[in-house]
Amino acid sequence: PPPPPPPPPLRYRVVQFIVEPFSINHQFASKSDDSWDWKASHAAVDITNANEITSCDASKSAREHTNWDMAMSPNVGMQKAEGVVLFTYDVIWTASDLHWASRWDIYLSDGNAVPPSIHWYQILNSLLITAVLTGMIAAILVRNLKRDMMRYNAVPTDEEKAESAEEFGWKLVHADVFRPPTEHPMLLAVLTGTGMQVLLMSLATIFFSAVGFISPAYRGGLVMALLMFFCLCGAAAGYTTARLYKSFKGKLWQRATALTAVLYPGLFFGTFFLLNLINWYEGSTDAVPFFSMLVVVVLWFGISVPLVFLGAFFGYKKEAFEYPTSTSNIPRQIPDQSWFMGTPFVMLVGGILPFGALFVELFLILSSMWGEQYYYVFGFLIIVWLILLITTAEIAILFNYFQLCAENYKWWWRSFFVSGSVAGYVFVYSAMYFGRLRATSFSAYCLYFGYMGSLCIGLWLMTGAVGLLGCLWFNKLIFGSIKVD
């Protein structure tokens, strides 16, 4: 009978590697340091036969002929390197009990990373902030709104009419609350639409990363996913801009759609191109090739821009937002406001709680972007991301209610700025984190703050859009629940 077939070769996977660099004063056969031709000698070297590097004896094991004693010994200090320098390496294959699925866990247990216990503590802290904020809104808004609605919807008697001839509260602005913004309504619609595009892009990227479709083991995969999802979400940007701009009774819909397609992407691409020129000038290996830049431009104008116009087409076909109250022809005069209801102070206060819910996760993200850490705990990230959105929406709604109670109906831009103020805190935190990098060159400053500024603008657009749309839903809800003469 024929002999049995040979067993299949064993297949192994590399699950871990450890690099131990040290210097060795190699001994090699050469006439002199100046006359030794490395290229010719290297091509003639056969490590199994005549090895010209005598300090690497092929007859010995790797642990014997390359060890720490060659680099360090008692009473020997650092020596000045001179002459020919040889770079050699040894590979020692060792069986490991580490499973393939757990090969990335070592980066979480790094001393510079945040321990899992601290990570869970941060999640619980964020949930506590959200719960407290939600309870505050329930205590203030629900109770006050219920009392206000009972007072507004009650049928007053003649005596009550005489006693309370002048009404007060947010009902007085019912004829002005849905008045379109008088300052730059097109820009507000464009920023809100772009914010929805960034929101859906981040949601898709985090979700597919959490389920394992996007792995940090694939270099550049996360950046390509961000670009593709941003382009595909262009339809949502065009649709949101069209619906909101039509509600503002705007007529220049072509200009609004074009701004949505090119404003933030053009700003980001322009910044990226200038920073890439700095990388080219410095000779950095992080410089993006010119062909890759062309691919980004093709994705922008070939996918994103057409989808923005397609979404805007369907958005303008839809009816404008229906409001529960009609808008008067003459704007109501706004009374004097308290200093603590001013926009700068409200923005300063409004971004504290959302930033407190994400600053630990932000440290990990910055460490993965600019440090030597890997980030792949996307399960934690999606929880923090949802908490951020909920917190910003609740903060915007809370200050919106206080503003309406003060009879100030100009809430459109203010709600966008209040909820987007968390991006300012993120930028300040990133400036503080820059001190850990110990960078001194001007190009390092430009690259870091250029990229972080562009990312913070995207965060500002996303949180601002969430706050504005949340306040719009809240105002429609409360003014649709009262009787208006």
Secondary structure by P-SEA (a helix, b strand, c coil): cccccccccbbbbbcbbbbbbbbbbccccccccccccaaaaaaacccccccccccccccccccccccccccccccccbbbbccbbbbbbbbbbbbbcccccccccccccccccccaaaaaaaaaaaaaaaaaaaaaaaaccaaaaaaaaaaaaccccaaaaaaccccccccccccccccccccaaaaaaaaaaaaaaaaaaaaaaaaaaaaccccccccaaaaaaaaaaaaaaaaaaaaaaaaaaaaacccaaaaaaaaaacaaaaaaaaaaaaaaaaaaaacccccccaaaaaaaaaaacccaaaaaaaaaaaaaacccccccbbbbccccccccccccccaaaaaaaaaaaaaaacaaaaaaaaaaacccccccaaaaaaaaaaaaaaaaaaaaaaaaaaaaaacccccaaaaaaaaaaaaaaaaaaaaaaccccccccaaaaaaaaaaaaaaaaaaaaaaaaaaaaaaaaaaaaaaaacccc
